[in-house]
Amino acid sequence: MRELADADRVRAFMRALGSAAQEEGVVYFTGGATAVLVGWRGTTVDVDIKLEPESDALLRALTRLKDELRLNVELASP
């Protein structure tokens, strides 16, 4: 079981994902992660994201980052 994500852990994930990017793109955060980042709640069970574009480098990095940061990360669909 991975740990709950507070704002500091979500921000650490954002920095790590940005470092793994090899090209410009956009990451949309949805669900509980947005509520945590704006201070509406203290933690979330997972971090739901939508990548645009979905690059192979970032998708591969997600597996590593989930383990390193002990976060549940899910890809959101529109």
C-alpha positions as CSV (number, residue, x, y, z in Angstrom):
1,M,0.0,0.0,0.0
2,R,1.4,3.4,-1.0
3,E,1.0,6.4,1.3
4,L,-1.6,9.2,1.3
5,A,-0.5,12.2,-0.7
6,D,-0.4,15.6,1.0
7,A,0.4,18.9,-0.8
8,D,4.2,18.5,-0.3
9,R,4.1,15.0,-1.8
10,V,2.0,16.1,-4.7
11,R,4.4,19.0,-5.4
12,A,7.4,16.7,-5.1
13,F,5.7,14.4,-7.7
14,M,5.1,17.5,-10.0
15,R,8.8,18.4,-9.8
16,A,10.0,14.9,-10.4
17,L,7.6,14.4,-13.4
18,G,8.8,17.8,-14.8
19,S,12.4,16.7,-14.5
20,A,11.6,13.4,-16.4
21,A,10.0,15.3,-19.3
22,Q,12.0,15.4,-22.5
23,E,9.7,17.8,-24.3
24,E,7.1,20.4,-23.5
25,G,3.7,19.3,-22.5
26,V,0.8,19.9,-20.0
27,V,-0.2,17.8,-17.0
28,Y,-3.7,18.3,-15.7
29,F,-4.4,17.3,-12.1
30,T,-7.9,16.2,-11.3
31,G,-9.9,14.9,-8.3
32,G,-8.4,14.8,-4.8
33,A,-5.0,16.1,-5.9
34,T,-6.5,19.5,-6.9
35,A,-8.4,19.7,-3.6
36,V,-5.2,19.0,-1.7
37,L,-3.2,21.6,-3.7
38,V,-5.8,24.4,-3.1
39,G,-6.1,23.4,0.6
40,W,-9.6,22.0,0.6
41,R,-8.4,18.8,2.2
42,G,-5.3,17.5,3.8
43,T,-4.6,14.3,1.8
44,T,-5.7,12.2,-1.1
45,V,-5.5,8.5,-1.8
46,D,-4.2,9.0,-5.3
47,V,-3.0,11.6,-7.8
48,D,-5.1,11.6,-10.9
49,I,-3.4,13.1,-13.9
50,K,-4.0,13.7,-17.7
51,L,-0.8,14.1,-19.8
52,E,-0.9,16.0,-23.0
53,P,0.8,14.7,-25.0
54,E,1.1,11.2,-23.5
55,S,4.8,10.7,-24.2
56,D,6.5,7.4,-23.8
57,A,9.2,8.9,-21.6
58,L,6.7,10.3,-19.1
59,L,4.6,7.1,-19.1
60,R,7.7,5.1,-18.3
61,A,8.8,7.6,-15.6
62,L,5.4,7.2,-13.9
63,T,6.1,3.7,-12.8
64,R,9.5,4.7,-11.3
65,L,8.1,7.8,-9.6
66,K,5.1,5.9,-8.1
67,D,7.6,3.5,-6.4
68,E,10.2,6.1,-5.5
69,L,7.6,8.6,-4.0
70,R,5.3,5.8,-2.7
71,L,2.3,7.5,-4.4
72,N,-0.8,6.1,-6.1
73,V,-0.9,7.8,-9.5
74,E,-3.7,7.1,-12.0
75,L,-4.2,8.3,-15.5
76,A,-7.5,10.2,-15.8
77,S,-9.6,10.0,-18.9
78,P,-11.7,12.8,-20.3
